[in-house]
Amino acid sequence: MRSAHATELSSSSRINRHMGFSWKTYLKRYWTLYLLLLLPVAFFIIFRYTPMTYILLAFKKNNILLPPWKVEWVKNNGFDWFIKAFKDRGFQTSLRNTIFLNLLDLIIGMPMPILMAILLNELAFPKYKRITQTVLYLPHFLSWVIISSITLRLFATNDGIINKLLGTQIPFVGTEGNWRATYIFLGIWKECGWNTIIYLAALTAISPELYEAAEVDGAGRWRKIWHVTLPGIRPTIVVLLIMNLGHILGSEFDRPFTLSNKLVEGASKTISIFVYERGVMGQQYALSTAVGLFQSVVCVIFLLLSNSLAKKFGERGIW
């Protein structure tokens, strides 16, 4: 008994010595990994966390010459800038436009990559599939400045190529309704192929045996898509839906700004443009900080709610 117990203790001590080495030994062995990690950590500290100290400007007087903790608080217990923002008609318009455009992007734009991935997955010729996929995601690498320049030439009312081919004079970017349709169409055209890659990667995880079993049961192509393909990529769809809902109040700047013109300002002015006009151009830094903080808080709330709802319906969520 003693010898067996001594053997067990000696083996456990050897394991502990092997697994539980000191920090110095660990750093000597894996110092290259920590060196590679140093640059992204420094990036996040400098460009993500350090600027967060200026969130205080949302509750302080408009003064960027002093550190935010030395500036006096504004009226209404520090919420004066938020009250002014919600009373501003420009902010009300930009808030409404941001929500409306993001909802259109979500409802119309999100199903398109799913449909495209399923169509590409059903193609029988691998070479044609690769060429089609490459052509689809190339627009992702074009900037909105380039796309807006092309759009103005293609969709111009009088001398645009599209109107000349159709023999019409449709103001594609001249009325608010047409501008919204063009805005959504260009967003789908630019990002549909790139987002398709995510769903194609999810499709590779579906076992071919499921399709074979469905064929044995007499399922056709549409039945296999409905009962095998879509359930197989459902977790990916849910995760991307949660992330998109988390950006429901977020707005990119370059897309609406480059496509906008004076005729459609009532539909194209979003929160990002409002912050640019009031903060950068109007030097109302405290007001724009308050608007940005409100935007971020609402996005986080939507992210948390959508994730919790996904878990209640039996999905995995993003954490």
Number of C-alpha atoms within 10 A of each C-alpha: 6 7 8 9 9 11 12 12 12 12 11 12 13 12 11 11 11 9 9 12 10 9 9 9 11 11 12 9 10 10 13 11 10 10 10 10 11 11 11 11 10 12 11 11 13 12 10 10 11 10 10 12 11 16 15 19 27 26 25 25 21 20 16 14 7 9 12 20 12 9 17 14 19 16 12 11 9 17 15 18 25 21 13 13 16 13 11 11 11 17 21 15 18 22 21 16 21 24 18 17 22 20 16 16 19 17 11 13 19 19 14 18 21 21 14 20 22 18 11 19 16 12 11 9 9 11 10 12 15 12 10 13 18 13 10 20 18 14 18 16 10 10 12 22 14 10 16 20 12 12 19 16 13 16 21 20 19 13 13 19 16 18 18 15 8 9 9 12 15 17 17 23 23 17 16 17 14 14 21 21 15 17 22 18 14 19 16 19 17 21 20 24 23 19 21 22 18 17 21 18 13 18 18 12 10 15 12 11 9 15 19 13 12 17 14 9 9 11 15 11 12 10 13 18 16 11 14 17 20 15 13 19 20 14 17 19 19 18 19 17 19 23 18 21 23 21 21 23 26 21 20 13 17 15 18 23 18 15 21 20 17 8 13 18 16 16 22 26 23 30 28 22 20 20 24 17 14 17 17 13 11 11 16 19 21 24 25 26 21 25 22 17 16 14 19 16 12 16 20 16 13 20 21 17 15 22 23 17 14 19 14 11 9 8 15 15 22 18 7
